[in-house]
Protein backbone atom coordinates (compact mmCIF):
# COMPACT_ATOMS: atom_id res chain seq x y z
CA UNK A 1 0.00 0.00 0.00
CA UNK A 2 1.67 3.27 -1.15
CA UNK A 3 1.30 6.78 0.21
CA UNK A 4 -1.28 7.72 -2.44
CA UNK A 5 -3.60 4.94 -1.26
CA UNK A 6 -3.18 6.02 2.38
CA UNK A 7 -4.01 9.63 1.47
CA UNK A 8 -7.14 8.56 -0.38
CA UNK A 9 -8.31 6.44 2.58
CA UNK A 10 -7.67 9.37 4.96
CA UNK A 11 -9.71 11.72 2.77
CA UNK A 12 -12.52 9.18 2.55
CA UNK A 13 -12.51 8.70 6.35
CA UNK A 14 -12.64 12.47 6.95
CA UNK A 15 -15.50 12.83 4.48
CA UNK A 16 -17.53 10.11 6.23
CA UNK A 17 -16.96 11.78 9.59
CA UNK A 18 -18.04 15.17 8.29
CA UNK A 19 -21.17 13.67 6.73
CA UNK A 20 -21.96 11.98 10.04
CA UNK A 21 -21.70 15.31 11.85
CA UNK A 22 -23.85 17.40 9.54
CA UNK A 23 -26.33 14.81 8.31
CA UNK A 24 -29.86 15.26 9.74
CA UNK A 25 -30.69 12.76 12.48
CA UNK A 26 -34.03 11.05 12.80
CA UNK A 27 -36.06 12.40 15.72
CA UNK A 28 -38.83 10.25 17.23
CA UNK A 29 -42.31 11.68 16.68
CA UNK A 30 -43.34 11.34 20.32
CA UNK A 31 -40.66 13.58 21.86
CA UNK A 32 -42.81 16.71 21.51
CA UNK A 33 -46.56 17.14 21.88
CA UNK A 34 -48.68 20.11 20.85
CA UNK A 35 -50.99 21.34 23.60
CA UNK A 36 -54.63 21.30 22.37
CA UNK A 37 -55.36 24.29 24.59
CA UNK A 38 -52.70 26.86 23.71
CA UNK A 39 -50.75 25.25 20.86
CA UNK A 40 -47.38 25.25 22.65
CA UNK A 41 -45.00 22.39 21.96
CA UNK A 42 -44.22 20.48 25.16
CA UNK A 43 -41.25 18.14 25.66
CA UNK A 44 -42.45 14.67 26.64
CA UNK A 45 -40.39 14.53 29.84
CA UNK A 46 -41.77 17.87 31.02
CA UNK A 47 -45.26 16.59 30.30
CA UNK A 48 -44.67 13.45 32.35
CA UNK A 49 -43.41 15.48 35.30
CA UNK A 50 -46.51 17.68 35.22
CA UNK A 51 -48.92 14.68 35.07
CA UNK A 52 -49.91 15.54 31.48
CA UNK A 53 -50.87 19.11 32.34
CA UNK A 54 -49.65 21.94 30.10
CA UNK A 55 -47.27 24.25 31.99
CA UNK A 56 -48.29 27.20 29.80
CA UNK A 57 -52.09 27.20 29.99
CA UNK A 58 -52.99 24.49 32.51
CA UNK A 59 -54.85 22.38 29.95
CA UNK A 60 -55.37 18.85 31.28
CA UNK A 61 -54.47 16.30 28.64
CA UNK A 62 -55.72 12.73 28.94
CA UNK A 63 -53.86 10.42 31.30
CA UNK A 64 -53.33 6.69 30.84
CA UNK A 65 -54.99 4.26 33.26
CA UNK A 66 -51.69 3.08 34.76
CA UNK A 67 -50.47 6.62 35.39
CA UNK A 68 -53.84 7.64 36.77
CA UNK A 69 -53.97 4.80 39.29
CA UNK A 70 -50.29 5.15 40.12
CA UNK A 71 -50.86 8.83 40.87
CA UNK A 72 -53.67 8.12 43.33
CA UNK A 73 -52.53 5.04 45.28
CA UNK A 74 -49.87 5.14 48.00
CA UNK A 75 -46.38 4.78 46.50
CA UNK A 76 -48.05 4.06 43.15
CA UNK A 77 -48.78 0.52 44.30
CA UNK A 78 -52.07 -1.19 43.43
CA UNK A 79 -53.35 -4.62 42.51
CA UNK A 80 -55.60 -5.23 39.53
CA UNK A 81 -58.38 -7.78 39.72
CA UNK A 82 -59.42 -10.16 36.98
CA UNK A 83 -62.81 -9.24 35.56
CA UNK A 84 -65.50 -11.71 34.48
CA UNK A 85 -65.29 -12.81 30.86
CA UNK A 86 -68.16 -11.90 28.57
CA UNK A 87 -69.15 -12.70 25.00
CA UNK A 88 -67.08 -10.59 22.62
CA UNK A 89 -69.68 -10.04 19.92
CA UNK A 90 -73.12 -11.03 21.25
CA UNK A 91 -75.05 -9.40 18.38
CA UNK A 92 -72.63 -10.35 15.57
CA UNK A 93 -72.49 -6.68 14.70
CA UNK A 94 -70.95 -5.44 11.48
CA UNK A 95 -70.79 -2.02 9.86
CA UNK A 96 -67.74 -1.12 7.77
CA UNK A 97 -65.86 -3.70 9.82
CA UNK A 98 -66.77 -6.62 12.04
CA UNK A 99 -67.07 -5.72 15.71
CA UNK A 100 -65.02 -8.78 16.63
CA UNK A 101 -62.20 -7.52 14.38
CA UNK A 102 -62.39 -4.06 15.96
CA UNK A 103 -62.01 -5.63 19.39
CA UNK A 104 -58.96 -7.60 18.27
CA UNK A 105 -57.31 -4.49 16.84
CA UNK A 106 -58.03 -2.37 19.91
CA UNK A 107 -56.80 -5.08 22.28
CA UNK A 108 -53.61 -5.38 20.28
CA UNK A 109 -52.99 -1.60 20.40
CA UNK A 110 -53.87 -1.03 24.08
CA UNK A 111 -52.88 -4.33 25.66
CA UNK A 112 -56.21 -4.33 27.54
CA UNK A 113 -59.19 -6.65 27.19
CA UNK A 114 -61.74 -3.83 27.47
CA UNK A 115 -62.29 -0.21 28.45
CA UNK A 116 -62.15 -0.57 32.24
CA UNK A 117 -59.54 -1.50 34.83
CA UNK A 118 -60.49 -2.34 38.43
CA UNK A 119 -57.82 -2.17 41.12
CA UNK A 120 -57.51 -1.99 44.88
CA UNK A 121 -54.84 -0.71 47.21
CA UNK A 122 -54.24 1.94 49.85
CA UNK A 123 -54.82 5.64 49.61
CA UNK A 124 -53.64 7.62 52.59
CA UNK A 125 -53.40 4.30 54.44
CA UNK A 126 -57.07 3.45 53.74
CA UNK A 127 -58.21 0.48 51.68
CA UNK A 128 -59.76 1.77 48.46
CA UNK A 129 -61.27 0.16 45.34
CA UNK A 130 -61.00 2.07 42.06
CA UNK A 131 -62.55 1.50 38.63
CA UNK A 132 -60.81 3.51 35.92
CA UNK A 133 -61.85 3.90 32.26
CA UNK A 134 -59.44 3.69 29.35
CA UNK A 135 -60.53 6.18 26.68
CA UNK A 136 -58.05 4.69 24.20
CA UNK A 137 -60.17 1.54 24.13
CA UNK A 138 -62.96 2.48 21.71
CA UNK A 139 -63.53 5.84 23.35
CA UNK A 140 -64.09 4.27 26.77
CA UNK A 141 -67.52 3.15 25.57
CA UNK A 142 -69.61 1.08 27.97
CA UNK A 143 -70.54 -2.42 26.91
CA UNK A 144 -71.28 -5.58 28.86
CA UNK A 145 -67.63 -5.95 29.92
CA UNK A 146 -67.57 -2.44 31.41
CA UNK A 147 -70.84 -3.13 33.22
CA UNK A 148 -69.33 -6.29 34.69
CA UNK A 149 -66.30 -4.27 35.75
CA UNK A 150 -68.39 -1.72 37.68
CA UNK A 151 -70.39 -4.51 39.33
CA UNK A 152 -67.17 -6.34 40.29
CA UNK A 153 -65.69 -3.12 41.72
CA UNK A 154 -68.82 -2.48 43.82
CA UNK A 155 -68.86 -6.05 45.13
CA UNK A 156 -65.17 -5.85 46.04
CA UNK A 157 -65.72 -2.54 47.87
CA UNK A 158 -68.51 -4.11 49.93
CA UNK A 159 -66.38 -7.20 50.63
CA UNK A 160 -63.39 -5.13 51.77
CA UNK A 161 -65.53 -2.53 53.56
CA UNK A 162 -63.70 0.03 51.43
CA UNK A 163 -64.67 3.25 49.62
CA UNK A 164 -65.32 3.00 45.88
CA UNK A 165 -63.82 5.48 43.42
CA UNK A 166 -64.94 5.46 39.78
CA UNK A 167 -63.02 7.45 37.17
CA UNK A 168 -65.04 7.62 33.93
CA UNK A 169 -63.69 8.80 30.59
CA UNK A 170 -66.25 7.71 28.05
CA UNK A 171 -68.27 8.65 25.03
CA UNK A 172 -71.24 6.66 26.35
CA UNK A 173 -72.82 3.30 25.59
CA UNK A 174 -71.17 1.05 23.00
CA UNK A 175 -73.38 1.03 19.92
CA UNK A 176 -72.04 -2.32 18.67
CA UNK A 177 -73.69 -4.04 21.63
CA UNK A 178 -77.07 -2.36 21.18
CA UNK A 179 -79.65 -2.87 23.93
CA UNK A 180 -77.16 -4.93 25.95
CA UNK A 181 -74.99 -1.85 26.43
CA UNK A 182 -78.00 0.24 27.52
CA UNK A 183 -78.87 -2.41 30.12
CA UNK A 184 -75.56 -1.63 31.84
CA UNK A 185 -76.96 1.73 32.91
CA UNK A 186 -79.43 -0.03 35.21
CA UNK A 187 -76.94 -2.69 36.33
CA UNK A 188 -74.28 -0.19 37.33
CA UNK A 189 -76.83 1.97 39.16
CA UNK A 190 -77.95 -1.03 41.22
CA UNK A 191 -74.30 -1.92 41.94
CA UNK A 192 -73.61 1.59 43.23
CA UNK A 193 -76.72 1.47 45.42
CA UNK A 194 -75.33 -1.64 47.16
CA UNK A 195 -72.20 0.31 48.09
CA UNK A 196 -74.33 3.14 49.47
CA UNK A 197 -76.52 0.71 51.44
CA UNK A 198 -73.39 -0.35 53.33
CA UNK A 199 -72.74 3.35 54.07
CA UNK A 200 -69.45 3.26 52.19
CA UNK A 201 -68.19 6.40 50.42
CA UNK A 202 -68.72 6.48 46.67
CA UNK A 203 -66.60 9.10 44.90
CA UNK A 204 -66.71 9.88 41.17
CA UNK A 205 -63.82 11.65 39.45
CA UNK A 206 -65.20 13.07 36.20
CA UNK A 207 -62.54 13.35 33.50
CA UNK A 208 -62.63 14.48 29.88
CA UNK A 209 -65.01 13.40 28.44
CA UNK A 210 -67.84 11.91 30.51
CA UNK A 211 -70.90 11.72 28.29
CA UNK A 212 -73.81 9.59 27.08
CA UNK A 213 -75.09 6.60 29.02
CA UNK A 214 -72.17 6.74 31.43
CA UNK A 215 -73.06 10.25 32.63
CA UNK A 216 -76.74 9.24 32.69
CA UNK A 217 -76.09 6.44 35.18
CA UNK A 218 -73.38 5.75 37.76
CA UNK A 219 -71.17 8.72 36.86
CA UNK A 220 -73.56 11.29 38.35
CA UNK A 221 -74.51 9.32 41.47
CA UNK A 222 -71.41 9.96 43.56
CA UNK A 223 -71.64 11.13 47.15
CA UNK A 224 -69.01 13.63 46.03
CA UNK A 225 -68.60 14.56 42.36
CA UNK A 226 -65.11 15.83 41.55
CA UNK A 227 -64.14 17.07 38.09
CA UNK A 228 -60.83 17.89 36.45
CA UNK A 229 -60.47 21.41 35.00
CA UNK A 230 -61.88 21.75 31.50
CA UNK A 231 -63.48 18.29 31.43
CA UNK A 232 -66.50 17.95 29.12
CA UNK A 233 -69.40 16.47 31.10
CA UNK A 234 -72.90 15.94 29.75
CA UNK A 235 -75.26 13.62 27.93
CA UNK A 236 -75.63 14.69 24.31
CA UNK A 237 -72.98 16.69 22.46
CA UNK A 238 -73.22 20.48 22.28
CA UNK A 239 -73.76 20.48 18.50
CA UNK A 240 -76.60 17.97 18.82
CA UNK A 241 -78.28 20.09 21.48
CA UNK A 242 -77.91 23.29 19.45
CA UNK A 243 -79.39 21.68 16.35
CA UNK A 244 -82.29 20.32 18.43
CA UNK A 245 -83.28 23.45 20.35
CA UNK A 246 -82.08 25.79 17.58
CA UNK A 247 -80.38 28.11 20.04
CA UNK A 248 -76.80 29.10 20.78
CA UNK A 249 -75.51 27.48 23.95
CA UNK A 250 -73.74 29.55 26.66
CA UNK A 251 -69.96 29.88 26.59
CA UNK A 252 -68.25 26.94 28.26
CA UNK A 253 -71.43 24.87 28.28
CA UNK A 254 -70.78 21.31 29.58
CA UNK A 255 -67.32 22.22 30.87
CA UNK A 256 -66.46 21.31 34.45
CA UNK A 257 -66.35 24.96 35.58
CA UNK A 258 -69.81 25.64 34.12
CA UNK A 259 -71.24 22.61 35.90
CA UNK A 260 -69.65 23.68 39.18
CA UNK A 261 -71.22 27.12 38.85
CA UNK A 262 -74.64 25.52 38.28
CA UNK A 263 -74.40 22.95 41.07
CA UNK A 264 -73.91 19.81 38.99
CA UNK A 265 -70.49 18.94 40.47
CA UNK A 266 -69.14 19.57 43.95
CA UNK A 267 -65.62 20.69 43.12
CA UNK A 268 -63.15 21.17 40.29
CA UNK A 269 -59.68 20.07 41.38
CA UNK A 270 -56.40 20.37 39.43
CA UNK A 271 -54.69 17.06 38.82
CA UNK A 272 -51.74 17.79 41.09
CA UNK A 273 -54.14 18.22 44.04
CA UNK A 274 -56.44 15.26 43.35
CA UNK A 275 -54.74 12.69 45.56
CA UNK A 276 -54.56 14.96 48.62
CA UNK A 277 -58.16 16.11 48.10
CA UNK A 278 -59.48 12.56 47.79
CA UNK A 279 -57.60 11.38 50.88
CA UNK A 280 -59.06 14.29 52.88
CA UNK A 281 -62.61 13.56 51.66
CA UNK A 282 -62.35 9.82 52.27
CA UNK A 283 -60.96 10.32 55.76
CA UNK A 284 -63.92 12.56 56.61
CA UNK A 285 -66.51 10.19 55.16
CA UNK A 286 -64.94 6.96 56.35
CA UNK A 287 -63.97 8.00 59.89
CA UNK A 288 -67.27 9.11 61.36
CA UNK A 289 -66.11 9.05 64.98
CA UNK A 290 -64.93 11.99 66.99
CA UNK A 291 -61.55 13.44 66.07
CA UNK A 292 -60.34 13.12 69.67
CA UNK A 293 -61.31 11.93 73.14
CA UNK A 294 -64.58 13.35 74.42
CA UNK A 295 -64.37 15.24 77.71
CA UNK A 296 -67.17 15.07 80.22
CA UNK A 297 -67.97 18.51 81.59
CA UNK A 298 -69.54 18.97 85.05
CA UNK A 299 -73.14 20.12 85.00
CA UNK A 300 -74.24 22.66 87.57
CA UNK A 301 -77.12 21.49 89.77
CA UNK A 302 -79.07 23.36 92.42
CA UNK A 303 -77.24 21.38 95.14
CA UNK A 304 -73.89 22.45 93.73
CA UNK A 305 -74.72 26.15 93.83
CA UNK A 306 -73.21 27.94 96.82
CA UNK A 307 -75.74 29.18 99.31
CA UNK A 308 -74.86 32.58 100.76
Rosetta blueprint (number, residue, H / E / L):
1 X L
2 X L
3 X H
4 X H
5 X H
6 X H
7 X H
8 X H
9 X H
10 X H
11 X H
12 X H
13 X H
14 X H
15 X H
16 X H
17 X H
18 X H
19 X H
20 X H
21 X H
22 X H
23 X L
24 X L
25 X L
26 X L
27 X L
28 X L
29 X H
30 X H
31 X H
32 X E
33 X E
34 X E
35 X L
36 X L
37 X L
38 X L
39 X L
40 X L
41 X E
42 X E
43 X E
44 X H
45 X H
46 X H
47 X H
48 X H
49 X H
50 X L
51 X L
52 X L
53 X E
54 X L
55 X L
56 X L
57 X L
58 X L
59 X L
60 X E
61 X L
62 X L
63 X L
64 X L
65 X H
66 X H
67 X H
68 X H
69 X H
70 X H
71 X H
72 X H
73 X L
74 X H
75 X H
76 X H
77 X L
78 X E
79 X E
80 X E
81 X L
82 X L
83 X L
84 X L
85 X L
86 X L
87 X L
88 X L
89 X L
90 X L
91 X L
92 X L
93 X L
94 X E
95 X L
96 X L
97 X L
98 X E
99 X H
100 X H
101 X H
102 X H
103 X H
104 X H
105 X H
106 X H
107 X H
108 X H
109 X H
110 X H
111 X L
112 X L
113 X L
114 X L
115 X L
116 X E
117 X E
118 X E
119 X E
120 X E
121 X E
122 X E
123 X E
124 X L
125 X L
126 X E
127 X E
128 X E
129 X E
130 X E
131 X E
132 X E
133 X E
134 X L
135 X L
136 X L
137 X L
138 X H
139 X H
140 X H
141 X L
142 X E
143 X L
144 X H
145 X H
146 X H
147 X H
148 X H
149 X H
150 X H
151 X H
152 X H
153 X H
154 X H
155 X H
156 X H
157 X H
158 X H
159 X H
160 X H
161 X L
162 X L
163 X E
164 X E
165 X E
166 X E
167 X E
168 X L
169 X L
170 X E
171 X L
172 X L
173 X E
174 X L
175 X H
176 X H
177 X H
178 X H
179 X H
180 X H
181 X H
182 X H
183 X H
184 X H
185 X H
186 X H
187 X H
188 X H
189 X H
190 X H
191 X H
192 X H
193 X H
194 X H
195 X H
196 X H
197 X H
198 X L
199 X L
200 X L
201 X L
202 X E
203 X E
204 X E
205 X E
206 X E
207 X L
208 X L
209 X L
210 X E
211 X L
212 X H
213 X H
214 X H
215 X H
216 X L
217 X L
218 X H
219 X H
220 X H
221 X L
222 X L
223 X L
224 X E
225 X E
226 X E
227 X E
228 X L
229 X L
230 X L
231 X L
232 X E
233 X E
234 X L
235 X L
236 X L
237 X L
238 X H
239 X H
240 X H
241 X H
242 X H
243 X H
244 X H
245 X H
246 X L
247 X L
248 X L
249 X L
250 X L
251 X L
252 X L
253 X L
254 X L
255 X E
256 X H
257 X H
258 X H
259 X H
260 X H
261 X H
262 X L
263 X L
264 X L
265 X L
266 X L
267 X E
268 X E
269 X L
270 X L
271 X H
272 X H
273 X H
274 X H
275 X H
276 X H
277 X H
278 X H
279 X H
280 X H
281 X H
282 X H
283 X H
284 X H
285 X H
286 X H
287 X L
288 X L
289 X L
290 X L
291 X L
292 X L
293 X L
294 X L
295 X L
296 X L
297 X L
298 X L
299 X L
300 X L
301 X L
302 X H
303 X H
304 X H
305 X L
306 X L
307 X L
308 X L
